Amino acid sequence: MATLRIDNLHTGYPGKPIISGLTLPPLVSGEVTILTGPNAAGKSTLLRAIAGLLRTKGSITYEGQDLGPLSPQKRAGVVSFMPQSVPTDINLSVIEAVISALKASPLDAAGDGNEQLHNRAIAVLERIGISHLALEPLNQLSGGQRQMASLARSVVREPKVLLLDEPTSALDLKHQLKVMRLARSFAADGRIVVMVLHDLNLALKWADQVIVMDKGTIASHGRPTTAITPDIIAQVYGVAIRVEICSLGLPNLIVDREL
Amino acid sequence: MSTTTTAIEQGYRKQFARRIILLVALALATALSFFFDMVVGPSMLSVSEVFQAIFSPGAVELSSKVIVWEVRMPYSIMALLVGASLSLAGCEMQTIMNNAMASPFTLGVSAAASFGAALAIIIGVSLPGVAGDWMVIVNAFVFAFGATLLLQALSSTRGAGPEGLVLFGIALVFTFNAFTGIMQYMASAEALQQFIFWSLGSLTKANWDNIPLLFLLFVVIVPFSLAAAWPLTALRLGEDSARSFGVSVRRLRFLSLLRISLLTAGSVAFVGTIGFIGLVGPHIAKLLIGEDHRFSLPASILSGALIMSLASLASKAIVAGAIIPVGIVTSLIGVPVFIALILNKRKR
C-alpha cells in the first residue's frame, strides 16, 4: 500500500502565507480522501502545494520519496492535478487536448508510440464516458462537458496520486455521481485520490476519509461520519446540521439553520 | 478495437489530413502571392521579362536585370521573411502570455528598436566601429534585444505571470516612445523626415546584405519553435495543467521569449516597424487550423508570409507608379481585423 505523507507543510502565495505547519494523516492508495471546509479554508492551496504548483516548506513524500526537489517532469510521473477552472476559449478538440497532455513531456513508462498514445487517450475518454465528444472542439462544449474533458486529461498520464479540485462544481446530479464513481474506480486502480468538495452529502457517501479544513488547519478528520458531525460543522461553518441515516442505511446531512 | 475507437481514430486522422492540406494550400497561396509581388511594380516589366531576368539574366537589358534582382526580389523575399518571423513570434507570444491580443509589439520591442533607430538617425550615436546604414540596423537590434533581456529578467522572477509580462511590455512601449519623442523634438527637419520614413516600416531597406542575415536567424529559430509545439499546446490548457503534465512552464516561457525577441528584433531592425502582422497572422492561422501547435506554428509562419506578401503587392498596386510604405498597408488591413477580433471576443 503506497502512502503520501505531508508533514509540517508551510505554503501560500507571495506575501500571503495560507498554511503554516500543517501535518495531514497519511493518505493511502486505494482510498478516496475528500477535503472540505468553508471558503478560504486553504483546501485548494493545499492541493496545489501537493501538486508542486506552489512554493512549500516542510515535506511531501510519496513512498518515502521527497517530491519537493523533483523536476516538473518527474513529479508529473507521480502526481496529477485537475484545476478548478480551465480556459474556455481553446480551439482544440477533446482528443487533441488529451493527447497533448500525454505528449507535453516524456512519459515515465515505455510504450509511447503514437498509436499506443492515441489508444490510451481514447480508452480514457471511453472510461470517463465522453468518447462521443472526442472530436468536438473544447470551446463549443458546455461547462460540465469541459469539466469531464479536464478530468480525462488529468488521469491520462496514469498518476499515482490524483488531485481533483472541485471536479463536480459544473456538473448536474447524474454527472456528479458519475465523477464520484470514477474517483472510486481510480482509487481501486491503486491510486491515491484526493478531492476538494463543497457537497458534504457527497463526502459522507463516497469518501473513505474526510478532512475538514478551517483557516489553514485541520478541524477534523477520519471516516466520513466521524469527521462530519454537528459540532464540527457548527464550529467551522456556523451552521446547525443533523446527520441522519436514511432508509437505505446511508448517512444524510440535513441543514437546519445558520447559527 | 471497438467501433468507437476506430471511429475516433479515423476522425482524428481525417482532421490531421485536412490540416496538412490547409498548410499546403497556404504555402501555394504564399507562392502565388510571391509570384505576383515579383511581377508587379512601377517599372511595368512584363511577366516574361521578369522570368527571363530571373532564369537567364544575360539575355535581358541591364536595367531589367537590376530591377528584378536588386529591387523586386529582395523586397519580395524580405516581405516573406518578415511576415513569417513576426507571425511566428506572435503565435508563440499569444500562447505564452495566454492573451489573444498579444503580439510582438505588446512587448515594447518595436518601441525600443525605434528608439535605437532614432539615436542613429537623429544624433548619429551607435556602437563603436559601426557606421553608415548599419548604425540604424545595429541600434534597432541592440535596443530591441535589450528590451527583451529586461522582459526575460522579469519572466524569470517568481510570481510574474502573463499579466505581469503584458503590463511590463506596455510600460516599455510608453517609456521608449517618450524617449523617441524627446529625440524627435530635438531633431533637424531632415533627420526627422528620415526617421519617420524608417519608423513607417518599408521593404525598401531590403538588400542582399540583410536578407541572408534574417534568413539565417529564421531557419535557426524555427526548429526550436516547432520542437516546443507539444508543451505550447499543453500550455493552452492552463498553466496549472501544463505543469501537471510535466512542462517546466518557466523554462518554456523563457526560451519562447528569447525566440520571440530575436525574430522581432531581426525584423524591426531590417525593415522598421510593421504593425499587426504578429497579431493578425496567428489569428488567421488558428481560425483555419486550430491550436494544435504542430500545425498552428507553421500555419502562422505561412499566413504571416502571405499577408505581408499581399501587403507588399498592395503597396505597389494602390497608387500606380508609387510604392507606399508597407507598414502603412499592414496597419490599414490590421486595424479593422483587430477591431473585429475584439468585438467578436466581446460577443462571446
Interface residues (C-beta under 8 A of the other chain):
Chain A: P14 R48 A51 G52 L53 R55 S71 P72 Q73 K74 R75 A76 G77 V79 S80 F81 M82 P83 V86 P87 D89 I90 N91 L92 S93 I95 E96 A97 S100 A101 L102 K103 A104 S105 P106 H118 N119 I122 A123 L125 E126 S131 H132 A134 L135 P137 S150 R153 S154 R157
Chain B: M1 S2 T4 T5 I8 E9 G11 Y12 Q15 N98 A100 R158 G159 W230 P231 T233 A234 R236 L237 G238 D240 S241 A242 R243 S244 F245 G246 V247 S248 V249 K286 L287 G290 E291 D292 R348
